[in-house]
Amino acid sequence: MSILQKPARTAPETAYRWLRREISALPWDQEAFLTENAIAEASGVSRTPVRDALLRLEAAGLLRRVPHKGAYVPALSAQDIESMMEVRQVIEDWAVRKVTSLDRLGGELELLLQQQQDSLADPVAFIDCDISFHKHIVHAANNRALEEVYDSQRIKQQRMGVTAVQDSRGRSDHVVDEHRAIVEAIRSKDPWAAAVAVRSHLDSTLTVLKAIPAYGNRG
């Protein structure tokens, strides 16, 4: 085998990735139950690696295992959303200040912004771009521990984001404008302005979520 060839994905990793994708696509205000048999059949692996994948996702707080059956994926509560946004605020504020003061970002963010602009008609692809945009900033700040905490919120961020852009008219366009303001602040090499742009964007996102009828029913 060539040293450049990627190793084959293990069965537990295959099941894990399948489950992450399914949970990510589930609207944040909905719940679901996934049986081990159904997961195994859909992901193309046996039930043993499915159980390993369920253990990993349960440890991350994304589901609850039901012995000998499968997994319950709960709807996210208002408290879940607010806690996630607080985590994002702390980490993204720190990250954008650091990358701006050290001038660590080149044109990557502008490329990601253009990809997001091109995905306006597809909510799932749009939010994928949204997550990549913010993760790129956190990654550039170069702190593995904080990046792992940030990544642990990704599925919740995906579920929340898709609902927000689908249920709030014009939100996608506003997100692009808010991201552009972040890019311009970073380009100006002003850490304070960059942090203000990030805070404004996250505050706007939470305001949109709170306006969704399902939010008030998930306290």
Solvent accessible surface area in square Angstrom, and as a share of the most:
residue,aa,sasa,rsa
1,M,179,0.80
2,S,63,0.41
3,I,172,0.87
4,L,159,0.79
5,Q,105,0.47
6,K,174,0.74
7,P,110,0.69
8,A,97,0.76
9,R,142,0.52
10,T,82,0.48
11,A,44,0.34
12,P,47,0.30
13,E,47,0.21
14,T,38,0.22
15,A,0,0.00
16,Y,30,0.11
17,R,113,0.41
18,W,37,0.13
19,L,0,0.00
20,R,62,0.23
21,R,139,0.51
22,E,74,0.33
23,I,3,0.01
24,S,21,0.14
25,A,66,0.51
26,L,28,0.14
27,P,41,0.26
28,W,0,0.00
29,D,35,0.18
30,Q,90,0.40
31,E,97,0.44
32,A,31,0.24
33,F,91,0.38
34,L,35,0.17
35,T,57,0.33
36,E,10,0.05
37,N,95,0.49
38,A,54,0.42
39,I,0,0.00
40,A,12,0.09
41,E,150,0.67
42,A,59,0.46
43,S,16,0.10
44,G,67,0.65
45,V,25,0.14
46,S,69,0.45
47,R,88,0.32
48,T,85,0.49
49,P,11,0.07
50,V,0,0.00
51,R,97,0.35
52,D,59,0.30
53,A,0,0.00
54,L,1,0.01
55,L,87,0.43
56,R,110,0.40
57,L,1,0.00
58,E,61,0.27
59,A,93,0.72
60,A,52,0.40
61,G,52,0.50
62,L,12,0.06
63,L,4,0.02
64,R,138,0.50
65,R,100,0.36
66,V,48,0.27
67,P,105,0.66
68,H,165,0.74
69,K,123,0.52
70,G,1,0.01
71,A,0,0.00
72,Y,56,0.21
73,V,1,0.01
74,P,32,0.20
75,A,15,0.12
76,L,11,0.06
77,S,29,0.18
78,A,12,0.09
79,Q,111,0.49
80,D,49,0.25
81,I,1,0.00
82,E,56,0.25
83,S,45,0.29
84,M,2,0.01
85,M,9,0.04
86,E,114,0.51
87,V,44,0.25
88,R,5,0.02
89,Q,26,0.11
90,V,106,0.61
91,I,6,0.03
92,E,4,0.02
93,D,28,0.15
94,W,74,0.26
95,A,0,0.00
96,V,0,0.00
97,R,96,0.35
98,K,59,0.25
99,V,0,0.00
100,T,3,0.02
101,S,72,0.46
102,L,92,0.46
103,D,85,0.44
104,R,104,0.38
105,L,21,0.10
106,G,56,0.54
107,G,51,0.49
108,E,79,0.35
109,L,4,0.02
110,E,79,0.36
111,L,109,0.54
112,L,30,0.15
113,L,15,0.08
114,Q,95,0.42
115,Q,77,0.34
116,Q,1,0.00
117,Q,63,0.28
118,D,106,0.55
119,S,20,0.13
120,L,59,0.30
121,A,107,0.83
122,D,67,0.35
123,P,42,0.27
124,V,71,0.41
125,A,33,0.26
126,F,1,0.00
127,I,8,0.04
128,D,69,0.36
129,C,20,0.12
130,D,12,0.06
131,I,8,0.04
132,S,50,0.32
133,F,1,0.00
134,H,1,0.00
135,K,48,0.20
136,H,49,0.22
137,I,4,0.02
138,V,1,0.01
139,H,109,0.48
140,A,19,0.15
141,A,0,0.00
142,N,111,0.57
143,N,54,0.28
144,R,179,0.65
145,A,68,0.53
146,L,58,0.29
147,E,19,0.08
148,E,101,0.45
149,V,72,0.41
150,Y,6,0.02
151,D,46,0.24
152,S,53,0.34
153,Q,30,0.13
154,R,75,0.27
155,I,2,0.01
156,K,40,0.17
157,Q,3,0.01
158,Q,13,0.06
159,R,6,0.02
160,M,4,0.02
161,G,6,0.06
162,V,14,0.08
163,T,8,0.04
164,A,4,0.03
165,V,19,0.11
166,Q,109,0.48
167,D,86,0.45
168,S,28,0.18
169,R,243,0.89
170,G,34,0.32
171,R,8,0.03
172,S,20,0.13
173,D,76,0.40
174,H,103,0.46
175,V,8,0.05
176,V,3,0.02
177,D,79,0.41
178,E,34,0.15
179,H,0,0.00
180,R,92,0.34
181,A,46,0.36
182,I,0,0.00
183,V,10,0.06
184,E,87,0.39
185,A,11,0.09
186,I,18,0.09
187,R,135,0.49
188,S,70,0.45
189,K,124,0.52
190,D,57,0.30
191,P,42,0.26
192,W,168,0.59
193,A,30,0.23
194,A,0,0.00
195,A,3,0.02
196,V,68,0.39
197,A,16,0.12
198,V,1,0.01
199,R,120,0.44
200,S,63,0.41
201,H,4,0.02
202,L,4,0.02
203,D,73,0.38
204,S,34,0.22
205,T,13,0.07
206,L,38,0.19
207,T,91,0.53
208,V,25,0.14
209,L,0,0.00
210,K,102,0.43
211,A,82,0.63
212,I,9,0.05
213,P,115,0.72
214,A,21,0.16
215,Y,17,0.06
216,G,68,0.65
217,N,123,0.63
218,R,83,0.30
219,G,91,0.87
